[in-house]
Amino acid sequence: MSTTEIKLYDIFRNDLKLSDEKAKLFAEVVQETIQNEVKHEQTEFKSVLKEDFYKVDIKIEQMNAKFEQMNTKIEGVRGEIKDSKADMIKWMFAFWVTIILMLLANFFLKK
């Protein structure tokens, strides 16, 4: 018997004037009922926890999908920047060649 059962047994036997067998049986039934209630509450709590963890897992998967989309977009922007950089270098080269040709033409035509 546990301490709680012994205390209940004493209360039932002394205060309620039950026989030893009935007091012991009643204390065991009360203790068993309490244990069943605790087990039931634990089961409910575990069920709620599982649902919450499932929801958290879904949110994490959604965030991972969003991160993948962002990475795809970033890679696209990097490609556009690379293309723009190549175009700018090409046009700068053409600009400077044109300026040099104009300066050379100006220099030779003045003579």
PyMOL commands that set and color helices and strands:
alter all, ss='L'
color gray80, all
select helices_A, chain A and resi 3-15+20-110
alter helices_A, ss='H'
color red, helices_A
deselect
rebuild
show_as cartoon
